[in-house]
Amino acid sequence: MGTTLGVVMDPIQAISFKKDSTLAILLAAQRQGFELFYMEQQDLFLENGEPRARLTPLRVFDDPNRWYELGEPRDGALEEMNVLLMRKDPPFDSEFIYSTYILEAAEQRGSLVVNKPQSLRDCNEKVFATQFPQCTPPLLVSRDQARLKLFLAEHKDVVYKPLDGMGGTSIFRIKEGDQNLNVILETLTEYGQQTIMAQKYLPEITQGDKRILVVDGEVIPFGLARIPTGSDFRGNLAAGGRGVVQPLSERDQWIAEQIAPTLKQRGLIFVGLDVIGDYLTEINVTSPTCIREIDNAEDTRIGDRLIAAIQNRLAQQ
């Protein structure tokens, strides 16, 4: 058996061939001779302290009509995998955390887990950005409705969002005087029981919510600006935004360079930064996307760069 790579992901039959970044990574790994195995979250388990999984051999194809082929599944030890890719989409819930415990046990037995399980737990995609205040807009993390209302009174136009979502779900833009303020805060905070984030609204969103990818501390020089439609303030592609690939600005590059060393140190090998205008808004560590769109426009071969970084890490072990 050669170098083995196991991927934990959402159902492969339901992915978007054109856009799926996990598929791009798997195609790159297969080109480099990795033997692939497929898992979903429910396939992971601990048995008498040993991290194991239902492992299904996987082949992938750059073909929109047939992008995968699964072999015969078997139960096996996760440590059989030289590399484990954790590519399960949010929500970041208890089940996600339990999966990181199992993957961490495999890491302790010698597997390289991308991204590092402890860092997946420690680095909430919204809150992690607050560690770089020089890069972020004015923001507040709280579940106190009175405090969240004061933030709106100060900044006049703000965005409220949950800490565990993705794709722009449950994000609200509120202006001072909006009569929906109380019910939105009651809903998002579950009447003060759930912590959320408030950020000053950035009108530069009309030019795009920029996704910047970082591979093992190396900043990819092109990003994807996700531009809102006229009917929605959100730029997320999942919310109907339009993607435009463009070179990073000097400010984009500066923001990424502020963060990249910390990512590398924490074992966050593949990360997506979200930047609106001149400000960092989120740091995506669970399952960053936009590889396919950037690659198709600029031939950046991000999947190949990631596999090369993984191979380098394996050589260092």
C-alpha angles and dihedrals in degrees: 000000000000127000108325128211124188120194126203107201147138116284106305093213090063100050124111107252092203097051110022113122094192089060090051090053093047092049089052092048092049091050088055091054100259116153106230131217126185129218139168122205094263089057092067120091144156117230117187088336094310117122108231140161146188098261119202119190110238136199121185131203134197090233124115091211097048116017100157145029123195125207131204112306123229137175114254145156114275090223087072085076115084088197131025119195115203103204103153111139120235149281089122097217138147091282090055090052092049089053090054090054090056092045090048089056088055090048090054088054093054109276119131107233118201111230103022109254096225090052091048087058096041099044109065106193094236101034096043089067090063089070086073103053091162087067104040135080120241106295144166132206111200146118094213106112094202091054091047090052091051088054089057091047089054099045101029095209120048144158121231119198141165119253097231106046135100140199094036095294118161094003114145131193112207130184124202110277096027108149091212093065097099097048093045092052092043090052098044096043094037088234094315098318098102126061116227139174129248120197131181107257112254112211089200086081086092086071091050147279098259121218113206118188124213121194114196091326095318115119115222105230095223128059138188116247108206104205121200122238117240091259099054133044092211120095098197113127088225088058093052101272122154118238122225121178114219140161117268116261121231089259092049090052092047092052092049092049090052090058106031098081091053091049092052092047092052095050092250096146099170119035138159120213120203115213128180114190105318097338139090111229105171142004111216112208105153105067112341116198140194098082094122096048094049094042093050092053101040108016090236093153092213093171090056090049091052093049090048089052090049091050089050091052091049090052090053094052 
